[in-house]
Amino acid sequence: MSRIIAAGWGAVSPAGWTAADLVAALQAGEPLPVDESVRAGTTKTLRARKVPKPATRSAFITHPRFRRTSPVSQYAVSAALGALVEDRALVEQGTLRLGVVFCVMSGCVNYSRRFYDEVLRDPATASPLVFPETVFNAPASHLAALLGATGINYTLVGDPGMFLQGLAQGAQWIKRGQVDACLVVSAEEGEWMTVEASALFEPKMVVSEGAGAIYLKGATSGKVSLEGITDAYSFNDSNSKATAAAQMQMELMQAGAVDWLCDSLSGCVASDKAEAAAWASAIAPRWSAKKILGEAFAATSAWQCVLACERVASQAATSVNVSVVGCNQQAIGARWSKA
Amino acid sequence: MPRQRVVVTGVGMVTALGAGAEVNAMGFKEGQTSFTPVTFFDVSRQRVKTAAQAEIPLKSPSARLSSKQWRRMDRASRLLFMAAEEAWAQSGWNGGARLPIVLGTTSGGMNFGEAFYRQAIASPEKSFGQATRVVQYQAQRQVLDVAEALGFSGPVTLIANACASGGNAIGQAFEMIRYGEVERVLTGGYDGLCQLVFAGFDSLQALSTTTCRPFDAQRDGLALGEGAAVLSLESWESAQARGANILGEVVGYGAATDAHHLTQPHPLGDAALKSMNEATQVAGIAPEQVGYINAHGTGTPMNDVAEAHAISRWAGEQAAQMRVSSTKASIGHLLGAAGSVEAVICLQALAGQWLPPMRGTQTADAACQFQLMREPATASFEYALSNSFGFGGANATLIFRRWS
């Protein structure tokens, strides 16, 4: 095995249930419509972008595990299956050792909110069916159950940069020979708590939802190669977000020039300041997924990588940098190239 | 790839038995228990009203954190800080380095998440304090704050594999060093008690209404606890070069996924068997060389019988020689901290050559084909194994070697 390749990718977003829908939204270049609603019992307006209902019901929904799942699991599995495509049969037959890395920031917030609400009303009647779905690794567990994947499976929690850490983790497992391939997935679901929490920090930010997945393999051939992931530059009081963003940008650029950039700019000046400064002199054309789709936390960085893979696979670019400056943890980048 | 030996040069622990690894070791050695009525959230409408609650100082216990900083920290953050500071001091590591941190948790700062929700419902137009709650709820901020207080920075990896999180975190740190990717990692797990999780396990009727008795034929459930354990892991070469005091060695790690059910293990413990087999293979040892097994042993009917089958299948003809106990009988189930606390217990048991008992267990379940440690005992042994299993089918096994 000479390199790590992206053998497939999938996405669920407010643009639709496929990676092609995601690309089409970015190519159109117009921010998607925003849903406005009022939280019941309050005067609070919630602005968000939601995943549309699927045109057809996904076949996996009939699996017993999906009887009670919330949207986050359904988005995650749909994106993962979109990435896995024909290798799904190999996993189900037990002839391919699949690792799974699921990355998340907000997590199973829908059922967590529902369950805790029941607890506050009367814990004696809180639903035992809902509680297990509140656990961070529930989506990863459902995916493993659907595929019959019994190998190593991590759920990583962190800010949006965690998806790139997940890619690095998957690549390491493959390089070490611990797995033959790895699905790296991120998903988030919309929920009024997330919208209100986000607004405390950036009132103009439009919260979004969805999932993205990249299927990594070790191979000698393929269309898209994962050239590298930078160090994860944490920020805190002694290492500012701006410094971390600059460190990440410098490490990415040391690997050479690229002809496309997929950044994590949102269009909100305060949130974008560090990353905008780091890439101020970049001349490559760029896609800013958040400006079109909104802030879907860990899912957004997965979308960025899916877009990078699409750019390379479609020969619109030979090398693409992905830049993620997360909201409260880390700056981290990835470089995808023609294999 | 070349393989590095991975040693432990610092440990820190906080549980309901007390703050500090030594205090805990004395408690585990004697099989003390630590369950008290839950006092910091309402349990009047719960089936079960006790848990193993840690004593957390009201004021900052360290010069590294001001009183204001301490007040802003969630219960889980405080537990993490106390364990991390102890491990940090014992290892003698210096601040400033880009040191990776790999930790496990299931709930992060859930108490703040709960408080956020309560205020959002009761006073939706008031946002006072909400931003702080959002920040402190998030596990990555809790960990970065602890790192900042200890004077170092580095990439933070948080594994949330339910109750296997702590075991997976140590396993991940072990692999990073073993494969030569880094020299040192601060690792472990933490979780504080919170109402949502307590009510969740109670709703599942997974909590014992009597006494947590792992592997007992009459067992009726688990008991919840809280705490943290942190380990300073480094390559043997690194520890040797700086003349560090080595506490033990991590020699094996296995991880597997049980696809049987979201909350129930495969009845014969297939995934547990797979993770135990993988760990012994990595360690390069045979089951009969393991002198003590710290079982996941929650005390629930389903977990214990599945784990008993897995241990018997793994040990084969040597099953009757295996010495097994679950320290959850002493401190309850610490969820994301369980695997890390139990890792430290294994290291302490190896160093002191003692076997932690579970005194509440009376009659062994018929599935137990091995020796259950019910009274304090000593033994001569070289390797200890720790199992951690979680919701979602997360299974992790770690193997430790005595350092002499």
Chai-1 contact restraints between the chains, C-beta under 6 A:
chainA,res_idxA,chainB,res_idxB,connection_type,confidence,min_distance_angstrom,max_distance_angstrom,comment,restraint_id
A,T42,B,P124,contact,1.0,0.0,6.0,A-B,restraint_1
A,K44,B,P124,contact,1.0,0.0,6.0,A-B,restraint_2
A,Y116,B,Y117,contact,1.0,0.0,6.0,A-B,restraint_3
A,Y116,B,L196,contact,1.0,0.0,6.0,A-B,restraint_4
A,V119,B,A199,contact,1.0,0.0,6.0,A-B,restraint_5
A,D122,B,R45,contact,1.0,0.0,6.0,A-B,restraint_6
A,P123,B,R45,contact,1.0,0.0,6.0,A-B,restraint_7
A,P123,B,Q46,contact,1.0,0.0,6.0,A-B,restraint_8
A,P123,B,A199,contact,1.0,0.0,6.0,A-B,restraint_9
A,A124,B,R45,contact,1.0,0.0,6.0,A-B,restraint_10
A,A126,B,A199,contact,1.0,0.0,6.0,A-B,restraint_11
A,A126,B,S203,contact,1.0,0.0,6.0,A-B,restraint_12
A,P128,B,S203,contact,1.0,0.0,6.0,A-B,restraint_13
A,P128,B,L204,contact,1.0,0.0,6.0,A-B,restraint_14
A,F131,B,G200,contact,1.0,0.0,6.0,A-B,restraint_15
A,F131,B,S203,contact,1.0,0.0,6.0,A-B,restraint_16
A,P132,B,L262,contact,1.0,0.0,6.0,A-B,restraint_17
A,P132,B,T263,contact,1.0,0.0,6.0,A-B,restraint_18
A,P132,B,F391,contact,1.0,0.0,6.0,A-B,restraint_19
A,V135,B,A162,contact,1.0,0.0,6.0,A-B,restraint_20
A,V135,B,F391,contact,1.0,0.0,6.0,A-B,restraint_21
A,F136,B,A160,contact,1.0,0.0,6.0,A-B,restraint_22
A,N137,B,A160,contact,1.0,0.0,6.0,A-B,restraint_23
A,N137,B,N161,contact,1.0,0.0,6.0,A-B,restraint_24
A,N137,B,A162,contact,1.0,0.0,6.0,A-B,restraint_25
A,N137,B,G392,contact,1.0,0.0,6.0,A-B,restraint_26
A,A138,B,G392,contact,1.0,0.0,6.0,A-B,restraint_27
A,S141,B,L262,contact,1.0,0.0,6.0,A-B,restraint_28
A,S141,B,G392,contact,1.0,0.0,6.0,A-B,restraint_29
A,S141,B,G393,contact,1.0,0.0,6.0,A-B,restraint_30
A,A144,B,T257,contact,1.0,0.0,6.0,A-B,restraint_31
A,A144,B,A259,contact,1.0,0.0,6.0,A-B,restraint_32
A,A145,B,A259,contact,1.0,0.0,6.0,A-B,restraint_33
A,G148,B,A259,contact,1.0,0.0,6.0,A-B,restraint_34
A,T150,B,A256,contact,1.0,0.0,6.0,A-B,restraint_35
A,T150,B,T257,contact,1.0,0.0,6.0,A-B,restraint_36
A,T150,B,A259,contact,1.0,0.0,6.0,A-B,restraint_37
A,I152,B,A255,contact,1.0,0.0,6.0,A-B,restraint_38
A,N153,B,T257,contact,1.0,0.0,6.0,A-B,restraint_39
A,Y154,B,I159,contact,1.0,0.0,6.0,A-B,restraint_40
A,T155,B,A160,contact,1.0,0.0,6.0,A-B,restraint_41
A,T155,B,N161,contact,1.0,0.0,6.0,A-B,restraint_42
A,V157,B,A139,contact,1.0,0.0,6.0,A-B,restraint_43
A,V157,B,L158,contact,1.0,0.0,6.0,A-B,restraint_44
A,V157,B,A160,contact,1.0,0.0,6.0,A-B,restraint_45
A,G158,B,Q140,contact,1.0,0.0,6.0,A-B,restraint_46
A,G158,B,L158,contact,1.0,0.0,6.0,A-B,restraint_47
A,D159,B,Q140,contact,1.0,0.0,6.0,A-B,restraint_48
A,R176,B,Y179,contact,1.0,0.0,6.0,A-B,restraint_49
A,A197,B,V134,contact,1.0,0.0,6.0,A-B,restraint_50
A,L200,B,Q130,contact,1.0,0.0,6.0,A-B,restraint_51
A,L200,B,A131,contact,1.0,0.0,6.0,A-B,restraint_52
A,A232,B,P155,contact,1.0,0.0,6.0,A-B,restraint_53
A,S234,B,S153,contact,1.0,0.0,6.0,A-B,restraint_54
A,S234,B,V156,contact,1.0,0.0,6.0,A-B,restraint_55
A,N236,B,L144,contact,1.0,0.0,6.0,A-B,restraint_56
A,N236,B,E148,contact,1.0,0.0,6.0,A-B,restraint_57
A,D237,B,E148,contact,1.0,0.0,6.0,A-B,restraint_58
A,N239,B,S153,contact,1.0,0.0,6.0,A-B,restraint_59
A,N328,B,R141,contact,1.0,0.0,6.0,A-B,restraint_60
A,Q329,B,Q140,contact,1.0,0.0,6.0,A-B,restraint_61
